[in-house]
Amino acid sequence: MKPSAQIEAESHEPNRVCDVVIVGGGPIGIETAIEMRRHGIDAQVFEAGPLGHTISWWAPQTRWFSSNDRIAIAGVPLYTVDQAKASREEYLTYLRSVVDLFQVPVQTFSKVQTIESRPDDPRRWQVRVQSKWIEASAVVLAIGGTDHAAKLKVPGENLPHVDGYLREVHQYHNRRVLIVGGRNSAVEAAIRLHRVGAKVTLSYRGEELPTASIKYWLRPEIDGLIRSKAIETLFQSRVTQITAERVDLEQTLPDGRTHSLHMPFDDVLTLIGYDQDKTLFKQLGIQMEDPGDKPVFNEETMETERPGIYVAGTAVGGTQSSKYQVFLENCHVHAKKITRHLLDGGLGKSDAELKPEKKQSAPKSLSKQIEMNPES
Ligand SMILES: Cc1cc2nc3c(=O)[nH]c(=O)nc-3n(C[C@H](O)[C@H](O)[C@H](O)COP(=O)(O)OP(=O)(O)OC[C@H]3O[C@@H](n4cnc5c(N)ncnc54)[C@H](O)[C@@H]3O)c2cc1C
């Protein structure tokens, strides 16, 4: 099928021309830009939100479950003061430092709305960001997969006390909170909210928590809290309706009978996963496949079937609704694969045209300081 964007596209006078546009200023978008710029490729990053947007919306003090060496990017070590796994705050600080260190051109709060090929040259891409057009030979979609909180699809879900994200936990002190879900996000939220003095009830559709997919250090605590009834659990239950005063649930009992529950809650957290925004894939006519409508691409080059359009990072996993398979941890290799493919001819530039930035043993600002302070 010919993508509609390709048929309707018109030429736009570019406000800017570069080699590669990277869509997404998460860890992999940044790592890919650094890898490319090390090889002389002019890569520009456009990020819809702040730098590291996905991580920025985690609840304060949430920690990565991956070890620091696995989430470090571009060869820059990630250290924490207490050697623990990095928190959201530590990682965002790290990301800012890495961007400054390598002087990565990232334009934040700049959502890429349209990507289309030039009608007169299908190997050139025109990318619209707000009212500006950027022209490039290649585009990397490092857009992640957690754009929207997944929905229960029940009446009342849009009420103000219902949220798909765990936020500052302090606000839940002394509140009656229903947490829907049973995987890492829900279990971690249940423990944290219990610790801040919320009265927590956990509703999960399974007969028991899926322990194999829960962080190993959370398991003893959640098991203990459930056993001691400090956290109430409603296994084999599903929410059917939410109102301002109560939540209606249907629960299957151990003998197979079902019964209805009507319970009052101050807050409802639906921590059941996230959906990927497919807009750009659809616009480009990129083929998607199960599970999760993930984009189809060449595993060796990361290129989709549209020449010059690449995917990187967790974007390749589509909507990962059950057990997550694609993490930052196992995506670092994408940066090198795409860069290699572009250097091997994907950009149509000669070696002479690709002037690698000086090997960055020290960032420019640091080298300047050293020159100015010869004794240091
Ligand atoms: C609570 C929590 C804990 C987690 N812990 C871990 C962990 O321990 N280890 C791990 O590996 N993973 C973990 N993850 C997943 C982690 O978020 C991802 O692995 C990581 O962020 C992936 O990096 P990325 O660069 O591929 O995508 P992202 O970080 O999601 O970056 C994608 C970026 O693209 C931007 N974007 C999307 N569309 C556009 C557009 N049209 N224009 C411009 N910008 C756009 C988004 O705003 C976003 O900033 C966790 C997730 C959550 C929610």
The ligand as an SDF file (V2000), in Angstrom:
LIG
                    3D

 53 58  0  0  0  0  0  0  0  0999 V2000
    8.3870    3.1940   36.3650 C   0  0  0  0  0  0  0  0  0  0  0  0
    9.2410    2.7000   35.2270 C   0  0  0  0  0  0  0  0  0  0  0  0
   10.4440    2.0650   35.4980 C   0  0  0  0  0  0  0  0  0  0  0  0
   11.2670    1.6080   34.4500 C   0  0  0  0  0  0  0  0  0  0  0  0
   12.4380    0.9930   34.7410 N   0  0  0  0  0  0  0  0  0  0  0  0
   13.2260    0.5460   33.7310 C   0  0  0  0  0  0  0  0  0  0  0  0
   14.4590   -0.1170   33.9840 C   0  0  0  0  0  0  0  0  0  0  0  0
   14.8290   -0.3150   35.1260 O   0  0  0  0  0  0  0  0  0  0  0  0
   15.2210   -0.5310   32.9480 N   0  0  0  0  0  0  0  0  0  0  0  0
   14.8510   -0.3180   31.6490 C   0  0  0  0  0  0  0  0  0  0  0  0
   15.6110   -0.6950   30.7420 O   0  0  0  0  0  0  0  0  0  0  0  0
   13.6770    0.2870   31.3690 N   0  0  0  0  0  0  0  0  0  0  0  0
   12.8640    0.7150   32.3710 C   0  0  0  0  0  0  0  0  0  0  0  0
   11.6860    1.3420   32.0900 N   0  0  0  0  0  0  0  0  0  0  0  0
   11.3700    1.6070   30.7050 C   0  0  0  0  0  0  0  0  0  0  0  0
   12.1770    2.8560   30.2860 C   0  0  0  0  0  0  0  0  0  0  0  0
   11.3410    3.9590   30.4310 O   0  0  0  0  0  0  0  0  0  0  0  0
   12.6770    2.6490   28.9150 C   0  0  0  0  0  0  0  0  0  0  0  0
   13.5060    1.4880   28.8730 O   0  0  0  0  0  0  0  0  0  0  0  0
   13.5030    3.8450   28.4100 C   0  0  0  0  0  0  0  0  0  0  0  0
   12.9270    5.0840   28.7160 O   0  0  0  0  0  0  0  0  0  0  0  0
   13.6050    3.6380   26.9200 C   0  0  0  0  0  0  0  0  0  0  0  0
   14.3330    4.6680   26.3250 O   0  0  0  0  0  0  0  0  0  0  0  0
   13.9770    5.1200   24.8280 P   0  0  0  0  0  0  0  0  0  0  0  0
   14.9270    6.1960   24.5120 O   0  0  0  0  0  0  0  0  0  0  0  0
   13.8890    3.9410   23.9390 O   0  0  0  0  0  0  0  0  0  0  0  0
   12.4720    5.6710   24.9240 O   0  0  0  0  0  0  0  0  0  0  0  0
   11.8610    6.8360   25.8240 P   0  0  0  0  0  0  0  0  0  0  0  0
   12.6820    7.0880   27.0080 O   0  0  0  0  0  0  0  0  0  0  0  0
   10.4260    6.4970   26.0200 O   0  0  0  0  0  0  0  0  0  0  0  0
   11.9990    8.1020   24.8860 O   0  0  0  0  0  0  0  0  0  0  0  0
   11.1530    8.3330   23.7960 C   0  0  0  0  0  0  0  0  0  0  0  0
   10.9830    9.8360   23.6700 C   0  0  0  0  0  0  0  0  0  0  0  0
   10.3640   10.1420   22.4260 O   0  0  0  0  0  0  0  0  0  0  0  0
    9.5680   11.2930   22.6280 C   0  0  0  0  0  0  0  0  0  0  0  0
    8.6020   11.3700   21.5130 N   0  0  0  0  0  0  0  0  0  0  0  0
    7.6120   10.5000   21.2070 C   0  0  0  0  0  0  0  0  0  0  0  0
    6.9560   10.9240   20.1080 N   0  0  0  0  0  0  0  0  0  0  0  0
    7.5600   12.0780   19.7100 C   0  0  0  0  0  0  0  0  0  0  0  0
    7.3270   12.9920   18.6410 C   0  0  0  0  0  0  0  0  0  0  0  0
    6.3480   12.8140   17.7370 N   0  0  0  0  0  0  0  0  0  0  0  0
    8.1350   14.0840   18.5250 N   0  0  0  0  0  0  0  0  0  0  0  0
    9.1500   14.2940   19.4190 C   0  0  0  0  0  0  0  0  0  0  0  0
    9.3960   13.4560   20.4610 N   0  0  0  0  0  0  0  0  0  0  0  0
    8.6110   12.3620   20.5950 C   0  0  0  0  0  0  0  0  0  0  0  0
    8.9280   11.0540   23.9970 C   0  0  0  0  0  0  0  0  0  0  0  0
    8.4730   12.2590   24.5750 O   0  0  0  0  0  0  0  0  0  0  0  0
   10.0790   10.4150   24.7610 C   0  0  0  0  0  0  0  0  0  0  0  0
   10.8400   11.3640   25.5050 O   0  0  0  0  0  0  0  0  0  0  0  0
   10.8490    1.7890   33.1110 C   0  0  0  0  0  0  0  0  0  0  0  0
    9.6320    2.4330   32.8380 C   0  0  0  0  0  0  0  0  0  0  0  0
    8.8280    2.8720   33.8820 C   0  0  0  0  0  0  0  0  0  0  0  0
    7.5180    3.5340   33.5410 C   0  0  0  0  0  0  0  0  0  0  0  0
  1  2  1  0
  2  3  1  0
  2 52  2  0
  3  4  2  0
  4  5  1  0
  4 50  1  0
  5  6  2  0
  6  7  1  0
  6 13  1  0
  7  8  2  0
  7  9  1  0
  9 10  1  0
 10 11  2  0
 10 12  1  0
 12 13  2  0
 13 14  1  0
 14 15  1  0
 14 50  1  0
 15 16  1  0
 16 17  1  0
 16 18  1  0
 18 19  1  0
 18 20  1  0
 20 21  1  0
 20 22  1  0
 22 23  1  0
 23 24  1  0
 24 25  2  0
 24 26  1  0
 24 27  1  0
 27 28  1  0
 28 29  2  0
 28 30  1  0
 28 31  1  0
 31 32  1  0
 32 33  1  0
 33 34  1  0
 33 48  1  0
 34 35  1  0
 35 36  1  0
 35 46  1  0
 36 37  1  0
 36 45  1  0
 37 38  2  0
 38 39  1  0
 39 40  1  0
 39 45  2  0
 40 41  1  0
 40 42  2  0
 42 43  1  0
 43 44  2  0
 44 45  1  0
 46 47  1  0
 46 48  1  0
 48 49  1  0
 50 51  2  0
 51 52  1  0
 52 53  1  0
M  END
$$$$
